[in-house]
């Protein structure tokens, strides 16, 4: 009896975790699609030489001006 309730509780927690992971996947996918539709530039300062490093990522979307 106690084992059945424990299993039911575990199944419910696993279902909740699955729903949360699905929601996270949906949000990450939406953000990635939005980000990839436009160019992104990152400017990072090197902690050793203090020079700026520019990294530009261009997605699959067409560039517009």
Residue pairs with C-beta under 8 A, 6 or more apart in sequence:
35 59
36 59
36 60
36 61
37 59
37 60
37 61
38 59
38 61
39 56
39 57
39 58
39 59
39 63
40 56
40 57
40 59
41 54
41 55
41 56
41 57
42 54
42 55
42 56
42 57
43 52
43 53
43 54
43 55
44 52
44 53
44 54
44 55
45 51
45 52
45 53
46 52
46 53
